[in-house]
Amino acid sequence: MSLKHILLGILQQPQSGYDVKKLFDEVFSNFWAAELSQIYPQLKKLTDQALLTVEEIESSKGPNKKIYQTTNEGKKELVQWLLNGPVTNTEKLAYLAQTFFLGTLDEKAEQINFLEDLLVYMKTWHEALLSFEAQYKADYPNYPHDLPDEEFYPNLTLMLGVKKVGAKVEWVEESLALLRERMNQ
């Protein structure tokens, strides 16, 4: 998956870099993470390639605000990326790599603390996704069938997120139970 293409998709509607980061934190965190240190250089690069336009507007809170928007060439690039088919096998789960090596910790209590921290994180993430889903259900009585197109496709990613993160919560709970059993043997 490409940050470049995600930005081209997001910026079909004009937004600032800060607004883009906020979307990554609130919406895209289900499947993609990006920091401002990655976003701003990519915005500059895409602007230099004429795939984005940038307009400076005055801000009452400090320096001028830069608003970015996908150009026609940028949309063509996004469409081509979609037409190339699904990009798969790109996930990197650092916490899973850490879990693989958890036996390196000598103290079982440290291993349990790691998994308990992971469980808190996963439960919080899952609750946030469930909250977004609940809002959709409240707004659309025949959810998801009555969602307008601009909300239907993003909702498909939310639906997977709810299931995927819910499964991760179950996996961490099961892992903790197994580790606790091993401690008591």
N, C-alpha and C positions, 0 to 999 in steps of 0.2 A: 504494500500500500504506500501511497506517496503523500507526504505532507503537501507537496505542490498541488496535487489534484484536489485534496480536501479543501485547501484554501481557495482554489478556483471555484469549487462548488459553493462554499460558504459565502464568498464575495460576489455571488450573483446579485446579492442585495448589498448596497454600500454600507461599509462598517469600518470602524477604526481597528487598529491592532489590538487595543485593549478589549474591544467588543469581541473580537475573534478569540482571544484568550479565554474570555468569560464563557463563550460557547464551548470551547474545549473542556473547560472545567465542569460545566453544567449539563451539557448534552452529549458530547463526544467521548467523555471519560469512560463510557461503556465499552468503547473499542479503540480509542486512540488517545495518546497523551502527547502534549506538546507544550513546551515552555516558551516564554517570551524570547529567550535567547535563541530559539529555533525559528520562531514565527517571524520576527522582524527581519532577519537576514533573507528569509525566503520571500517575504513581501517585496523587499528591495530587488531581489533577483527577478521575480516575476514582473515587476514594474519595468526593469531594464529590458526584459524580453518582450515588452509590449503586450503581456498577457493580462496585466492589471493596469488600471489608471489610478492615479493618486491625486487628491485635491486637498489642499490645506484650507481649513476653516478656523476662524477665530474661536478661542476657548476662553471662557470666563475664569477657568481654574488654572491658568498657567500658559505654557507655550501653545502655539497653534496645534490643532488636531489634524492628523492626516486620515483622510477617508479613502479607502481602497474599493475598487469595483472591477469585476471581471470584464474584459473587453470581448469583442466578438471572436478574436483569435484565441483568447483564453477559454471561451465556451467551446470552441472547436477542439481544443486540446482536451478539455474535460470529457466531451462526447467521445472522442477517440479512445480515451482511457476506459470509458464504460463499454464501448464496443469491442475492446480487446478481450473482454470476458473477465470472470472473477479472478482476483489475485488471491492466492491461497498460500498456506504454509509460511506466513510471515510473523506470527505471534511470538513475542518474547516475554516470558513470564518469569521475572527475576525471583519472585517469592517461591516459585516452584523449583528453580535451580537451588535456592537456599534450602528448601525442604529436602531435596535430594542429598544434600551434604549435612543435614542436621545431626547425623550421628557423630560428627566431628566434635560437637559439644560434649564434654565429659559428664556434665551434670544433667540429669533427666529434668530437673526443675527448670533449667534454662531452655531445654527443648519444649517443655510445656508452655513456658512463658512466650516463646516465639509463636507457637500455634494459637495460644489465647489472644495474643495481639493481632494475629492474622484473622482470627474469627471476629473480633470486634470490628476490624476494618471491613471485612466482607459483609457482615450484618448491616453496618451503616450504609454501605454502598447499595446493598439489596433494598433496604428500606427507602432510600432515595429514589431508586428506579420504580419501586412499587407506588411511591407517592406520585410520580409523573403519570404512571398508568392509571391510578385512581382519578387523577384530574381529567384525563381523557374520558374515562368512563362517566364521570359526572357531567362533562360537557356534551357528550354524545351518547344518548341512551342506547343506540344500536351500535355501540362500539364493537369492533373497529370498522364495521361495514360502512358507516356513514361519514367516516373521516374524509375531508377534502384531499385531493391529490397532494397538495403541499404538506399535509400532515400524515398522510397514509404511509408514504415510503419511509420517512424518518421513524414512524411508529413501528415499522417492521424491525428496525434495529433495536428499538426499545423492547419489543416482545422477546427477541433473542437474549437481550441483556438480562431481563427478569429471570428467564429460565437458566441462563448460563451462570449468573452470579448466585442464584438460588441453589444450583447444583454445587457451586464452590462452597457455600455455607455448609451444606450437608457433608461435603467431603472433609472440611476442616473439623466439623463436629465428630465425624467418624474417626478421623485421624487422632484427635485428642482422646477419644474413648479407647482406641487401640493402644496408644502410648501409655495411658493410665493403667490399662490392664497389664502391660509389660512391666510397669513399675511395681505392681503388686505380686508379681510371680516370684 
